[in-house]
Amino acid sequence: MMFFHSEFKNEKTIKNYNDFLIMPERIPDYAKLDLSISKLWTLYDNISIVGFFSTNNLFDRKNVRLVNYNFDYSDVFYESYSRRTFYFGVQFIF
């Protein structure tokens, strides 16, 4: 089997359908670390402010969610979940 150039580990190009039946490939392991930080400030008895920062997929890992093959199984294509995302903001509480 020929190796397929990609950022995913252990990806191999399936050269024909019989190879796929004999040695099916598994989707790589899924790993994700999310981080959230928030702080509450009380301005008055009935008014508060919450500041927050959050990130999803902190290490920016490409987690495979779907594997596709072309019509003759000579190429494999991987679809991944969303990459690293940042969120931040302020919320006013009355």
Backbone hydrogen bonds in HBPLUS format (Angstrom, degrees):
<---DONOR---> <-ACCEPTOR-->    atom                        ^
c    i                          cat <-CA-CA->   ^        H-A-AA   ^      H-
h    n   atom  resd res      DA  || num        DHA   H-A  angle D-A-AA Bond
n    s   type  num  typ     dist DA aas  dist angle  dist       angle   num
A0013-THR N   A0002-MET O   3.20 MM  11  5.91 159.3  2.24 160.4 166.8     1
A0019-ASP N   A0016-ASN O   3.19 MM   3  5.61 126.7  2.49 106.5 118.5     2
A0020-PHE N   A0016-ASN O   3.41 MM   4  6.81 151.1  2.50 145.2 153.1     3
A0021-LEU N   A0017-TYR O   3.10 MM   4  6.48 149.4  2.20 147.5 155.5     4
A0022-ILE N   A0018-ASN O   3.04 MM   4  6.27 153.8  2.11 148.3 155.0     5
A0023-MET N   A0019-ASP O   2.87 MM   4  5.88 168.1  1.89 153.0 156.6     6
A0058-LEU N   A0033-LEU O   2.73 MM  25  5.47 170.5  1.74 168.4 164.9     7
A0035-LEU N   A0055-THR O   2.96 MM  20  5.33 162.5  1.99 152.7 158.0     8
A0055-THR N   A0035-LEU O   2.79 MM  20  5.33 156.3  1.84 157.7 164.3     9
A0037-ILE N   A0053-PHE O   2.77 MM  16  5.28 163.1  1.80 166.1 169.6    10
A0053-PHE N   A0037-ILE O   2.82 MM  16  5.28 153.7  1.89 159.9 164.5    11
A0039-LYS N   A0051-GLY O   2.85 MM  12  5.30 151.8  1.93 153.5 160.5    12
A0051-GLY N   A0039-LYS O   2.92 MM  12  5.30 157.2  1.97 155.2 159.6    13
A0041-TRP N   A0049-ILE O   2.78 MM   8  5.17 167.8  1.79 161.2 165.4    14
A0049-ILE N   A0041-TRP O   2.77 MM   8  5.17 161.1  1.80 155.5 162.1    15
A0043-LEU N   A0047-ILE O   2.92 MM   4  5.62 146.0  2.03 143.9 154.7    16
A0044-TYR N   A0047-ILE O   3.26 MM   3  5.10 164.9  2.29 136.8 141.0    17
A0048-SER N   A0093-ILE O   2.92 MM  45  5.05 161.2  1.96 146.4 152.3    18
A0093-ILE N   A0048-SER O   2.82 MM  45  5.05 171.9  1.83 154.5 152.9    19
A0050-VAL N   A0091-GLN O   2.81 MM  41  5.06 162.6  1.84 151.4 157.2    20
A0091-GLN N   A0050-VAL O   2.77 MM  41  5.06 154.3  1.83 147.1 155.7    21
A0052-PHE N   A0089-GLY O   2.98 MM  37  5.55 161.8  2.01 156.1 156.5    22
A0089-GLY N   A0052-PHE O   3.06 MM  37  5.55 151.2  2.14 147.8 147.6    23
A0054-SER N   A0087-TYR O   2.74 MM  33  5.01 157.0  1.79 154.9 153.7    24
A0087-TYR N   A0054-SER O   2.70 MM  33  5.01 154.9  1.77 157.6 157.2    25
A0056-ASN N   A0085-THR O   2.87 MM  29  5.21 154.4  1.93 147.4 156.1    26
A0085-THR N   A0056-ASN O   3.16 MM  29  5.21 154.9  2.22 137.1 142.9    27
A0060-ASP N   A0057-ASN O   2.84 MM   3  5.25 162.4  1.87 122.6 127.1    28
A0081-TYR N   A0063-ASN O   2.87 MM  18  5.69 151.9  1.94 159.1 167.4    29
A0065-ARG N   A0079-GLU O   2.81 MM  14  5.85 173.0  1.81 153.8 155.9    30
A0066-LEU N   A0079-GLU O   3.31 MM  13  5.13 153.6  2.38 141.3 139.0    31
A0079-GLU N   A0066-LEU O   2.89 MM  13  5.13 167.9  1.90 155.1 156.8    32
A0068-ASN N   A0077-PHE O   2.75 MM   9  4.98 169.8  1.76 157.7 160.6    33
A0077-PHE N   A0068-ASN O   2.65 MM   9  4.98 161.1  1.68 155.5 157.3    34
A0070-ASN N   A0075-ASP O   3.24 MM   5  5.76 149.0  2.34 144.8 148.4    35
A0073-TYR N   A0070-ASN O   3.14 MM   3  5.22 169.1  2.15 114.3 117.2    36
